[in-house]
Every structure is written in C-alpha cells, then in structure tokens.
Amino acid sequence: MTASPLPLSATTTCPDTAPVFERLWHDHGPVAPVELEPGVRAWLVMGYEELKTLTGTPGLFSRDARDWRAVQDGTVPPDSPLGPMMSFRDSVTGYDGDAHRRLRRPLEDAVASIDHRRLRRTVEALCADLIAAFAGRGAADLVAEYAAAVPLLTIGDLIGLDPARSRELLDAMRALFGSGADAQDGNRRFEALLRERIRSCRDDPSDDLTGVLLAHRDLHTDAEVLQSIFVLASAGNHATISWIAQTLRLMLTDPRFAGRVRGGRLGIDDALDEVLSIAPPLSNMPARYALRDTELGGRTVRRGDALILGLAAVAHDSRAHAGTTFWQRGNRAHLAWSAGPHACPARDPARIIARTAVATALHALRNLRLTIDPADVAFEPSPWTRLPVRLPVAFETTLPEPAPPVPSRPPRRAPAATPTPPQTFGRP
C-alpha cells in the first residue's frame, strides 16, 4: 500500500463525494488503499466486478475478523473504536459456511414473519403522528424529528421495545456507527437494551421478532438470540434512516432529482432505487479479510489484509455502466444491499418503511424547502454512513389522513402482501 492513504471517513464526511471517488479511481483503479484510523490501513474495493468477487468467494475472502492481521498482531487493540463495527462477533456476520447458514436461517424466518400490510399501517400511523407534532410550526429538522424517528420506532415496535427504549437504542447506535471515542460504550448500551428485551420476552412471551428468534430451533443460546436481534436492529435501523434522509436531502438540494419526482417522471420506488445507486445507506461496509496472498483489481492483497466494500464508490465504475449514467430507471443492479451469502435479508421491510416515510412527507409538507445553504449540510462523523446531521426545512402543511388503528399482531407468518404499484408523489 502507498504512504499516507486517504482516511476512509473522507469518503463520507466531504461536501461532495464525486471528486473524492474520482480521485481514488484515477490514482488507484478499482482497489484503493485507505486508512481506517491512524496507522490502520485497508483496501477500499470500488469496482463492481471486484466487489462481486469479494462478496462471492468466502473461501478466499473471509467475513471472520479473527483473520484480520491487524487484530492478530495487536495493531487494532480490543478496545479500538473500530471494534463495534469490525471486530469478530459471534453472530451471522462473523461466520461463513455452515455456521453462517445456521445463523442466517432465523433472520430469514423472522423477516418472513413480518406482515407487510400491518407494517405499512404502523409506519403510516407513526409518520402521521411525527408530522402532526411539528406541523404547526411550519418548520422542522427532517433528520432528528422524522427520518431518524420513523425506522427506530418501527423497528422498536417489531422487536417489542417501547418508544423510550427505542430512542435509547438510537443514541447507542449512533455512537456505535460513529467509530469514535464513544463507540465501545455505545455498543455496550445497545447490547444491554437488547438483553433486557430478551429477559422481558422470556417472562412474557410474544409474537414479535424477539419472540420469533427466541423460539427458533437454530439459535441455541440467548447470546445467539441477542446477536441476531443486534443485526436486525442495528443494520436495518441505521441503513433505513440513512436511506430516508438521503432521499429527502436529494429532494431538497438536487433540482434534477426533485424535478423528476415532482413532475411524476419518477415513481417512488424508482426514486428510492436511484438513491441506492448513487447514495447508498451504507457508503462503506466492513469487511472481508484475505485468507491468502492474492490479486484483486490489479493490487497485491496480502493474507490478513482488510478489504472494505465501497458500495458508494461503485457508482463511479465506468466499466459497469459503459460511460453512461450508472442508474437507469428500473435498474436494481446496484450493490447497496451487498451481495453473496451475506447480502441483507431485510430489504423488503426496509423498502416499505422508506417508501412510506418519504411519500408521506412529500405529500403532507407542501412547498418544502431547505432553510440553510445546501453546501452547509454536514454529515455525521462515521466512516461507514453518509447521514446528514440535520435537514432544517420550512413548509406549508397538508396533514395526512389519520391512519386507521393498527390491529393486534397477527400470527407469525402472514400471507405475502400484494405488491404496491409504482406511485408518483409530491406537490409543487
């Protein structure tokens, strides 16, 4: 690797990512050296085909962080701020092969148990309540008061947390994903809240996702249940917050994007797919570890090297889109959900949450406009996500129709919902 590589966080906290990725591609090609923290280097894999190789060859690129040389030689100590995101977890994210398949089945079954109709009604009711809380002011922060609240309250409901505990979970998750000085404390608080929920569900069994996972034959201990809920609650929550916030940010700052949405040329699912292509919820995803010396994208990768999935950088791979715009309407060939055996299993519920939240906001908040210069939109200090710190807006309000009461939780496995046709939305 070269001297003084670019800090990975420079790809997420910069005002405009395009020049950063173009520079990396120009200087290094599809696999670029980066620095995770001072003295800790890794490869950022930015090429579409290289990412497919990285995620689809577990016999060469391991998900098990115990294979990371920087951990083995003590360069990354156990209390490193990178730990909560990159250290080994005794969970589905930490294994390949048979162990991974055993731990993934409960997640897939838990996700399959979600009733999509009930989920949509739950999100509609939450969105209406959140908008009603700030509508009278004619102003709001669409991150803190909306985009961050919708997924956390929804996922909290799915795992059986009350709103207060859900908000505690969000605070802990922000610290965890920040990979800063408070990351380890955030991880401890996150796990403590989930441990409390598991104890409560054992005392009072339920049919929420916690109950589904506790009853699953493939999870043998409460520790495995906890780590399974951790995956659903952390990755799903933070990624969906980012997806909603990035979509609203583009509506407020990108006239091309906003014009196509408001003009009806983009349906909501098409708009969400464009965001997944050009501004995915996880800009960079940890990580794979080389099991032997190899070559990837013209780079010599040594055994034990860490390789980061550059899910945002792949939009700048000219080989993948033959010199044309990477995103095309109806295209879902992006890698926002990763790929291979570790691809996200919860993309459908995430889409329901994001679609409902974005559509409700754009229907209810007329003449929606950002009240700061778009250049002043700052991003949270995380090397993994590009989440706006705040989106202060002004608007006129058309309150959504009150959502009907959400019925009691149905049986665990409900019939698949009828697909929702593409919608157009937005008011001038």
GUROKE-445955 format. One record per residue (C-alpha): x, y, z. Coordinates in Angstrom, 3 decimals. Layout:
N
{east->X; north->Y; up->Z}
...
//
This chain:
428
{east->0.000; north->0.000; up->0.000}
{east->1.142; north->3.585; up->-0.613}
{east->2.224; north->6.050; up->2.070}
{east->-0.385; north->8.350; up->3.583}
{east->-3.556; north->6.784; up->2.146}
{east->-6.809; north->8.718; up->2.257}
{east->-8.780; north->8.349; up->5.527}
{east->-11.895; north->6.289; up->4.851}
{east->-14.013; north->8.914; up->6.632}
{east->-13.061; north->11.410; up->3.878}
{east->-15.442; north->9.497; up->1.581}
{east->-18.434; north->10.065; up->3.880}
{east->-17.979; north->13.473; up->5.534}
{east->-16.941; north->15.515; up->2.483}
{east->-19.408; north->18.043; up->0.977}
{east->-19.380; north->16.230; up->-2.394}
{east->-18.322; north->12.620; up->-2.793}
{east->-17.879; north->12.650; up->-6.581}
{east->-14.452; north->14.377; up->-6.641}
{east->-13.190; north->12.115; up->-3.863}
{east->-14.179; north->8.900; up->-5.638}
{east->-12.995; north->10.187; up->-9.000}
{east->-9.607; north->10.943; up->-7.457}
{east->-9.401; north->7.474; up->-5.906}
{east->-10.340; north->5.834; up->-9.194}
{east->-7.857; north->7.967; up->-11.126}
{east->-4.990; north->7.331; up->-8.708}
{east->-5.600; north->3.691; up->-7.834}
{east->-8.173; north->2.000; up->-10.046}
{east->-10.843; north->-0.330; up->-8.619}
{east->-8.994; north->-1.157; up->-5.372}
{east->-7.595; north->1.775; up->-3.388}
{east->-5.567; north->1.988; up->-0.164}
{east->-7.325; north->3.805; up->2.698}
{east->-6.719; north->4.445; up->6.390}
{east->-9.349; north->3.339; up->8.908}
{east->-7.721; north->5.181; up->11.803}
{east->-4.143; north->6.420; up->12.234}
{east->-1.810; north->3.547; up->11.441}
{east->-4.572; north->1.098; up->10.454}
{east->-4.766; north->0.542; up->6.703}
{east->-7.170; north->-1.357; up->4.498}
{east->-8.226; north->-1.700; up->0.881}
{east->-11.360; north->0.056; up->-0.398}
{east->-12.856; north->-2.161; up->-3.115}
{east->-14.700; north->0.112; up->-5.550}
{east->-15.091; north->-1.950; up->-8.736}
{east->-18.362; north->-3.724; up->-9.490}
{east->-16.768; north->-6.992; up->-10.606}
{east->-14.186; north->-6.831; up->-7.818}
{east->-16.965; north->-6.405; up->-5.259}
{east->-18.796; north->-9.397; up->-6.703}
{east->-15.594; north->-11.431; up->-6.350}
{east->-15.017; north->-10.152; up->-2.814}
{east->-18.523; north->-10.992; up->-1.598}
{east->-18.945; north->-14.212; up->-3.582}
{east->-15.709; north->-16.027; up->-2.724}
{east->-15.809; north->-16.802; up->1.013}
{east->-13.078; north->-19.413; up->0.572}
{east->-10.682; north->-16.602; up->-0.311}
{east->-12.157; north->-13.557; up->1.453}
{east->-13.413; north->-14.317; up->4.953}
{east->-16.065; north->-12.478; up->6.973}
{east->-14.395; north->-13.621; up->10.217}
{east->-12.464; north->-10.677; up->11.706}
{east->-10.220; north->-13.067; up->13.594}
{east->-8.490; north->-13.458; up->10.215}
{east->-7.556; north->-9.740; up->10.248}
{east->-3.799; north->-9.385; up->10.613}
{east->-4.151; north->-6.025; up->12.387}
{east->-6.054; north->-7.799; up->15.170}
{east->-3.653; north->-10.719; up->15.285}
{east->-0.562; north->-8.516; up->15.664}
{east->-2.162; north->-6.035; up->18.099}
{east->-2.271; north->-3.056; up->15.729}
{east->-6.002; north->-2.889; up->16.479}
{east->-6.469; north->-3.463; up->20.232}
{east->-9.645; north->-4.974; up->21.704}
{east->-10.850; north->-1.549; up->22.866}
{east->-10.368; north->0.150; up->19.481}
{east->-13.228; north->2.407; up->18.311}
{east->-13.243; north->0.242; up->15.178}
{east->-14.202; north->-2.765; up->17.275}
{east->-18.004; north->-2.454; up->17.354}
{east->-18.141; north->-2.371; up->13.548}
{east->-15.158; north->-4.516; up->12.574}
{east->-14.240; north->-6.919; up->15.375}
{east->-15.435; north->-10.513; up->15.373}
{east->-18.985; north->-11.091; up->16.543}
{east->-20.299; north->-14.489; up->17.474}
{east->-23.187; north->-13.960; up->15.070}
{east->-24.256; north->-14.408; up->11.467}
{east->-21.922; north->-11.551; up->10.477}
{east->-18.869; north->-13.313; up->11.855}
{east->-19.001; north->-16.647; up->10.070}
{east->-19.008; north->-18.236; up->6.651}
{east->-20.113; north->-21.704; up->5.547}
{east->-22.334; north->-23.954; up->7.657}
{east->-22.171; north->-21.759; up->10.770}
{east->-23.294; north->-18.750; up->8.750}
{east->-26.155; north->-20.671; up->7.147}
{east->-27.399; north->-21.891; up->10.552}
{east->-27.413; north->-18.373; up->11.990}
{east->-28.903; north->-16.788; up->8.870}
{east->-31.990; north->-19.052; up->8.796}
{east->-33.515; north->-17.466; up->11.939}
{east->-33.062; north->-13.990; up->10.445}
{east->-34.732; north->-15.019; up->7.215}
{east->-37.591; north->-16.651; up->9.125}
{east->-38.013; north->-13.608; up->11.375}
{east->-38.131; north->-11.273; up->8.366}
{east->-40.610; north->-13.616; up->6.620}
{east->-42.867; north->-13.432; up->9.682}
{east->-43.427; north->-9.686; up->9.211}
{east->-46.902; north->-8.865; up->7.938}
{east->-46.278; north->-6.246; up->5.230}
{east->-49.766; north->-4.778; up->5.414}
{east->-49.540; north->-4.285; up->9.163}
{east->-46.024; north->-2.887; up->8.824}
{east->-47.175; north->-0.312; up->6.288}
{east->-50.094; north->0.742; up->8.505}
{east->-47.763; north->1.016; up->11.502}
{east->-45.378; north->3.250; up->9.561}
{east->-48.225; north->5.380; up->8.193}
{east->-49.514; north->5.971; up->11.720}
{east->-46.036; north->6.833; up->13.025}
{east->-45.405; north->9.242; up->10.146}
{east->-48.733; north->10.991; up->10.702}
{east->-48.027; north->11.378; up->14.430}
{east->-44.499; north->12.705; up->13.846}
{east->-45.643; north->15.247; up->11.249}
{east->-48.532; north->16.362; up->13.450}
{east->-46.043; north->17.100; up->16.238}
{east->-44.171; north->19.723; up->14.198}
{east->-46.707; north->20.738; up->11.522}
{east->-47.979; north->23.766; up->13.418}
{east->-44.507; north->25.338; up->13.451}
{east->-44.134; north->25.283; up->9.679}
{east->-40.547; north->24.186; up->10.253}
{east->-38.695; north->21.061; up->11.345}
{east->-35.438; north->19.166; up->11.238}
{east->-36.281; north->16.298; up->8.896}
{east->-33.478; north->14.157; up->10.301}
{east->-33.951; north->14.353; up->14.075}
{east->-37.732; north->14.841; up->14.008}
{east->-38.589; north->12.484; up->11.160}
{east->-36.039; north->10.395; up->9.231}
{east->-34.324; north->9.127; up->12.378}
{east->-37.553; north->8.583; up->14.268}
{east->-39.543; north->6.549; up->11.726}
{east->-37.254; north->3.487; up->11.427}
{east->-36.236; north->3.426; up->15.070}
{east->-39.836; north->3.496; up->16.315}
{east->-40.884; north->0.966; up->13.673}
{east->-38.081; north->-1.478; up->14.377}
{east->-38.508; north->-0.911; up->18.101}
{east->-42.139; north->-1.943; up->17.669}
{east->-41.114; north->-5.004; up->15.651}
{east->-38.772; north->-6.256; up->18.396}
{east->-41.099; north->-5.232; up->21.232}
{east->-39.465; north->-2.058; up->22.611}
{east->-41.473; north->0.901; up->23.851}
{east->-40.727; north->4.333; up->22.287}
{east->-38.479; north->5.474; up->25.148}
{east->-36.284; north->2.377; up->24.894}
{east->-36.265; north->2.726; up->21.095}
{east->-34.818; north->6.227; up->21.410}
{east->-32.152; north->4.956; up->23.800}
{east->-31.328; north->2.345; up->21.183}
{east->-30.887; north->5.061; up->18.546}
{east->-28.478; north->7.040; up->20.741}
{east->-26.405; north->3.921; up->21.349}
{east->-26.462; north->3.008; up->17.663}
{east->-25.218; north->6.449; up->16.596}
{east->-22.192; north->6.055; up->18.845}
{east->-21.570; north->2.523; up->17.585}
{east->-21.672; north->3.511; up->13.898}
{east->-19.595; north->6.622; up->14.514}
{east->-16.474; north->4.535; up->15.277}
{east->-15.371; north->7.363; up->17.578}
{east->-14.263; north->7.514; up->21.194}
{east->-17.731; north->6.516; up->22.471}
{east->-18.201; north->3.573; up->20.073}
{east->-17.443; north->0.875; up->22.642}
{east->-19.796; north->2.452; up->25.177}
{east->-22.497; north->2.684; up->22.512}
{east->-22.042; north->-0.996; up->21.751}
{east->-22.393; north->-1.907; up->25.457}
{east->-25.555; north->0.187; up->25.835}
{east->-27.039; north->-1.293; up->22.660}
{east->-26.471; north->-4.857; up->23.841}
{east->-27.766; north->-4.067; up->27.350}
{east->-31.072; north->-2.834; up->25.926}
{east->-31.443; north->-5.971; up->23.798}
{east->-30.535; north->-8.192; up->26.758}
{east->-33.269; north->-6.508; up->28.788}
{east->-35.793; north->-7.107; up->25.966}
{east->-34.874; north->-10.809; up->25.772}
{east->-35.373; north->-11.257; up->29.531}
{east->-38.719; north->-9.496; up->29.303}
{east->-39.832; north->-11.692; up->26.385}
{east->-38.829; north->-14.855; up->28.246}
{east->-41.026; north->-13.774; up->31.172}
{east->-43.892; north->-12.681; up->28.923}
{east->-43.675; north->-14.497; up->25.539}
{east->-44.746; north->-12.558; up->22.453}
{east->-45.066; north->-12.972; up->18.694}
{east->-42.820; north->-10.015; up->17.836}
{east->-39.400; north->-10.600; up->16.241}
{east->-37.796; north->-11.167; up->19.636}
{east->-40.288; north->-13.937; up->20.332}
{east->-39.754; north->-15.474; up->16.884}
{east->-35.992; north->-15.580; up->17.404}
{east->-36.235; north->-16.917; up->20.964}
{east->-38.377; north->-19.806; up->19.695}
{east->-36.158; north->-20.627; up->16.714}
{east->-34.541; north->-24.062; up->16.822}
{east->-31.354; north->-22.866; up->15.137}
{east->-30.497; north->-20.389; up->17.902}
{east->-29.070; north->-22.307; up->20.844}
{east->-28.383; north->-19.597; up->23.444}
{east->-29.677; north->-16.210; up->24.499}
{east->-26.332; north->-14.803; up->23.312}
{east->-27.111; north->-16.001; up->19.786}
{east->-30.596; north->-14.513; up->20.021}
{east->-29.127; north->-11.204; up->21.170}
{east->-26.669; north->-11.054; up->18.283}
{east->-29.440; north->-11.898; up->15.810}
{east->-31.600; north->-9.042; up->17.109}
{east->-28.495; north->-6.847; up->17.039}
{east->-28.106; north->-7.449; up->13.301}
{east->-31.761; north->-6.669; up->12.569}
{east->-31.938; north->-3.637; up->14.838}
{east->-28.589; north->-2.004; up->14.041}
{east->-28.007; north->-2.557; up->10.343}
{east->-31.683; north->-2.307; up->9.432}
{east->-32.321; north->0.751; up->11.561}
{east->-29.296; north->2.842; up->10.646}
{east->-29.404; north->1.934; up->6.959}
{east->-33.104; north->2.832; up->6.670}
{east->-32.578; north->6.139; up->8.474}
{east->-29.827; north->6.951; up->6.002}
{east->-31.960; north->5.862; up->3.025}
{east->-34.838; north->8.143; up->4.042}
{east->-32.572; north->11.070; up->4.930}
{east->-30.550; north->10.808; up->1.716}
{east->-33.715; north->10.719; up->-0.395}
{east->-35.099; north->13.801; up->1.335}
{east->-31.705; north->15.537; up->1.043}
{east->-31.634; north->14.989; up->-2.705}
{east->-35.210; north->16.266; up->-2.980}
{east->-34.103; north->19.447; up->-1.204}
{east->-30.712; north->20.010; up->-2.840}
{east->-30.705; north->18.384; up->-6.305}
{east->-33.023; north->20.210; up->-8.755}
{east->-32.706; north->17.426; up->-11.339}
{east->-33.809; north->14.744; up->-8.881}
{east->-36.541; north->16.878; up->-7.305}
{east->-37.906; north->17.952; up->-10.672}
{east->-38.213; north->14.399; up->-11.939}
{east->-40.002; north->13.300; up->-8.765}
{east->-42.376; north->16.253; up->-8.571}
{east->-43.017; north->16.083; up->-12.303}
{east->-44.118; north->12.466; up->-11.992}
{east->-41.308; north->11.119; up->-14.155}
{east->-40.029; north->9.069; up->-11.229}
{east->-42.259; north->6.814; up->-9.168}
{east->-41.337; north->6.473; up->-5.539}
{east->-39.677; north->3.078; up->-5.927}
{east->-37.647; north->4.365; up->-8.875}
{east->-36.543; north->7.355; up->-6.800}
{east->-35.530; north->5.113; up->-3.907}
{east->-33.584; north->2.880; up->-6.296}
{east->-31.731; north->5.870; up->-7.699}
{east->-30.690; north->6.808; up->-4.162}
{east->-29.500; north->3.244; up->-3.554}
{east->-27.322; north->3.561; up->-6.652}
{east->-25.797; north->6.988; up->-6.112}
{east->-26.007; north->7.477; up->-2.323}
{east->-26.488; north->4.045; up->-0.691}
{east->-27.409; north->3.871; up->3.011}
{east->-24.053; north->2.270; up->3.836}
{east->-21.366; north->4.060; up->1.839}
{east->-18.708; north->1.648; up->3.045}
{east->-19.374; north->-1.756; up->4.549}
{east->-16.968; north->-3.714; up->6.757}
{east->-15.282; north->-6.026; up->5.806}
{east->-13.639; north->-9.083; up->4.313}
{east->-10.230; north->-10.492; up->5.235}
{east->-7.882; north->-12.193; up->2.796}
{east->-7.179; north->-15.819; up->3.686}
{east->-4.067; north->-15.948; up->1.499}
{east->-1.957; north->-13.722; up->-0.705}
{east->-3.898; north->-12.949; up->-3.858}
{east->-4.581; north->-10.327; up->-6.532}
{east->-7.700; north->-8.185; up->-6.817}
{east->-8.209; north->-5.330; up->-9.255}
{east->-4.533; north->-5.240; up->-10.125}
{east->-3.485; north->-4.984; up->-6.462}
{east->-1.447; north->-7.485; up->-4.495}
{east->-3.517; north->-8.287; up->-1.418}
{east->-1.672; north->-9.974; up->1.438}
{east->-3.040; north->-12.600; up->3.767}
{east->-4.822; north->-10.896; up->6.656}
{east->-5.472; north->-7.625; up->4.818}
{east->-8.841; north->-5.967; up->5.474}
{east->-10.979; north->-5.107; up->2.452}
{east->-13.841; north->-2.612; up->2.762}
{east->-16.865; north->-2.822; up->0.455}
{east->-17.080; north->0.526; up->-1.361}
{east->-20.824; north->0.470; up->-2.014}
{east->-20.974; north->4.187; up->-2.893}
{east->-17.752; north->4.212; up->-4.907}
{east->-19.046; north->1.525; up->-7.284}
{east->-21.351; north->4.131; up->-8.877}
{east->-18.174; north->5.660; up->-10.332}
{east->-17.047; north->2.434; up->-12.024}
{east->-17.204; north->3.430; up->-15.703}
{east->-16.749; north->-0.215; up->-16.700}
{east->-20.086; north->-1.102; up->-15.079}
{east->-22.121; north->1.455; up->-16.970}
{east->-20.146; north->1.764; up->-20.204}
{east->-19.691; north->5.502; up->-19.890}
{east->-23.406; north->6.260; up->-19.442}
{east->-25.303; north->7.265; up->-16.322}
{east->-24.918; north->4.416; up->-13.851}
{east->-28.530; north->4.495; up->-12.711}
{east->-31.277; north->3.752; up->-15.196}
{east->-34.975; north->3.648; up->-14.362}
{east->-35.989; north->0.227; up->-13.090}
{east->-32.389; north->-0.858; up->-12.544}
{east->-31.716; north->-2.625; up->-9.253}
{east->-28.277; north->-3.929; up->-10.209}
{east->-26.619; north->-1.748; up->-7.566}
{east->-24.819; north->-3.343; up->-4.622}
{east->-26.416; north->-1.250; up->-1.867}
{east->-27.560; north->-4.423; up->-0.096}
{east->-24.170; north->-6.092; up->-0.612}
{east->-24.114; north->-9.426; up->-2.446}
{east->-23.283; north->-13.075; up->-1.949}
{east->-24.091; north->-15.138; up->1.171}
{east->-24.029; north->-12.072; up->3.474}
{east->-26.427; north->-9.911; up->1.439}
{east->-29.043; north->-8.113; up->3.526}
{east->-32.116; north->-10.330; up->4.127}
{east->-34.421; north->-7.453; up->5.133}
{east->-34.540; north->-5.294; up->2.025}
{east->-38.327; north->-5.659; up->1.535}
{east->-39.336; north->-4.399; up->5.018}
{east->-36.737; north->-1.633; up->4.701}
{east->-38.295; north->-0.549; up->1.412}
{east->-41.790; north->-0.448; up->2.943}
{east->-40.522; north->1.787; up->5.762}
{east->-38.551; north->4.086; up->3.459}
{east->-41.275; north->4.294; up->0.774}
{east->-43.973; north->5.145; up->3.292}
{east->-41.858; north->7.718; up->5.131}
{east->-40.713; north->9.560; up->2.006}
{east->-44.119; north->9.540; up->0.304}
{east->-45.916; north->10.729; up->3.438}
{east->-43.505; north->13.631; up->3.952}
{east->-43.677; north->14.794; up->0.353}
{east->-47.472; north->14.616; up->0.245}
{east->-48.023; north->16.295; up->3.609}
{east->-45.377; north->19.046; up->3.500}
{east->-46.123; north->21.424; up->0.616}
{east->-43.597; north->23.929; up->-0.694}
{east->-40.916; north->22.027; up->1.207}
{east->-37.601; north->23.899; up->1.190}
{east->-34.248; north->23.757; up->2.932}
{east->-33.564; north->26.747; up->5.184}
{east->-29.765; north->26.524; up->5.024}
{east->-27.410; north->26.625; up->2.082}
{east->-27.118; north->23.112; up->0.594}
{east->-23.343; north->23.469; up->0.942}
{east->-23.846; north->23.740; up->4.712}
{east->-25.456; north->20.298; up->5.045}
{east->-22.974; north->18.424; up->7.238}
{east->-22.679; north->14.675; up->7.716}
{east->-22.254; north->12.596; up->10.845}
{east->-18.628; north->11.630; up->11.552}
{east->-18.790; north->7.996; up->10.521}
{east->-16.568; north->6.169; up->8.025}
{east->-19.470; north->3.864; up->7.177}
{east->-22.544; north->6.005; up->6.512}
{east->-23.191; north->9.404; up->4.926}
{east->-26.030; north->10.549; up->7.136}
{east->-26.924; north->14.270; up->7.227}
{east->-26.601; north->15.717; up->10.713}
{east->-29.686; north->17.879; up->10.141}
{east->-32.054; north->18.967; up->7.382}
{east->-33.775; north->22.139; up->8.620}
{east->-36.789; north->22.906; up->6.441}
{east->-39.788; north->25.176; up->6.137}
{east->-43.096; north->24.163; up->4.565}
{east->-46.833; north->24.544; up->4.353}
{east->-48.787; north->21.634; up->5.734}
{east->-51.411; north->19.303; up->4.367}
{east->-51.801; north->16.857; up->7.189}
{east->-52.144; north->13.217; up->6.111}
{east->-55.423; north->11.475; up->6.731}
{east->-55.419; north->9.834; up->10.166}
{east->-54.229; north->6.269; up->9.800}
{east->-56.674; north->3.564; up->10.879}
{east->-55.835; north->1.814; up->14.133}
{east->-53.138; north->-0.812; up->13.776}
{east->-54.693; north->-4.202; up->14.528}
{east->-53.248; north->-6.563; up->17.080}
{east->-50.228; north->-8.513; up->15.924}
{east->-51.245; north->-11.345; up->13.568}
{east->-49.807; north->-14.856; up->13.573}
{east->-46.095; north->-15.062; up->12.951}
{east->-46.188; north->-15.972; up->9.289}
{east->-48.711; north->-13.970; up->7.335}
{east->-49.610; north->-14.247; up->3.648}
{east->-47.407; north->-12.228; up->1.330}
{east->-48.753; north->-8.748; up->0.636}
{east->-49.962; north->-7.800; up->-2.821}
{east->-47.187; north->-5.713; up->-4.413}
{east->-47.843; north->-1.982; up->-4.299}
{east->-47.832; north->-0.445; up->-7.809}
{east->-45.382; north->2.395; up->-8.512}
{east->-46.640; north->5.734; up->-7.213}
{east->-45.947; north->9.305; up->-8.167}
{east->-45.898; north->11.869; up->-5.434}
{east->-45.015; north->15.383; up->-4.396}
{east->-46.803; north->18.709; up->-4.620}
{east->-45.444; north->21.911; up->-6.203}
//
